């Protein structure tokens, strides 16, 4: 009993000492004044991607091949279609008219909702609202088409008439436009404003090299999309049970007009309008690696420039495989994206190592912001860094495509 009384005494004394110590601490200001507790400090904004700014962006090692020096497109982008990593880009988020490359978003939005075996008889109402001079595959009111036929008309001939019939089957043009806009935002493509489902020039209708790459990557995940966009030739239904041949207008796929077919090309979508100029989404696969390139409005004359510049970017992407670090990501906002590199970024000596099968050990690399005729070193020492300079050179080329 004596031991228990002694223990209780020690406990009570300790409680008293703690209570006295707490009483000596200053009371919170809010409690003294009777005011509400101060709100928490605002959380810092998430880091921005290097792609958010203008100019050419590439994160290169010393052994990385130089970017082509004769690219004239107002914007372009090279990405790994499997991982979504952006390897290089110029003016990635610049809003420009997309022409028929917007049909990629149309397909990504509508393809999953229409059975390819369904048959539909086209009506005058279905075909209403086509822009003057639109590219057409030859859909005629009163004729019955399978959905698969119409999709081939969209991908091969960029047929706005086929787009409008499919949109009618999907609930109408207005419904389809709303769905396309929602799909774009869901994919993280925030530069796109949809006015028409076919990409025909309309005030306010814009997209970007970044967003087009997002749409192309989403399409490549759908086997039906891949089958349609990689088809070079097909037969399209005509009058009285007849058919006529149609050919894909993507010259990198068909090799038409002397452009030459690009090895391993999957396809995707090309476009042209007076306002947009020539636009292109192209994907190719080599040695288990799929690259995606978008090119918008080359300033070199002629319709072949968009294909030749896409070819050069694909060649660069495959040659540089593993030798560059991403400057951004095509993943939606909910996924992690690379932050802006700065002086406190990774040790430059580690950037050349890359992942397995990637860069070369010992290569120094720095993120580079390269502009036309000049370049800015973002991190690392100028004396030992790699300075990337992108120059423009106009080229005379001929050729043309039908409007979107």
Secondary structure as UniProt FT lines:
FT   HELIX           2..24
FT   HELIX           29..33
FT   HELIX           50..52
FT   STRAND          56..61
FT   TURN            62..63
FT   TURN            69..70
FT   STRAND          73..80
FT   TURN            81..83
FT   STRAND          85..90
FT   TURN            92..93
FT   HELIX           99..102
FT   HELIX           103..110
FT   HELIX           111..113
FT   TURN            116..117
FT   STRAND          119..121
FT   TURN            124..129
FT   TURN            132..133
FT   TURN            141..142
FT   STRAND          144..146
FT   HELIX           147..157
FT   HELIX           160..169
FT   TURN            170..171
FT   HELIX           173..186
FT   TURN            187..188
FT   TURN            203..204
FT   STRAND          206..207
FT   HELIX           209..220
FT   HELIX           223..229
FT   STRAND          233..237
FT   HELIX           239..241
FT   STRAND          243..247
FT   HELIX           251..254
FT   HELIX           256..258
FT   TURN            263..264
FT   STRAND          265..273
FT   TURN            274..276
FT   STRAND          277..286
FT   TURN            287..288
FT   STRAND          289..298
FT   TURN            303..304
FT   HELIX           305..319
FT   TURN            320..322
FT   STRAND          324..325
FT   STRAND          328..329
FT   TURN            333..334
FT   TURN            343..344
FT   HELIX           348..351
FT   TURN            352..353
FT   TURN            356..357
FT   TURN            361..362
FT   STRAND          365..372
FT   STRAND          374..377
FT   TURN            382..384
//
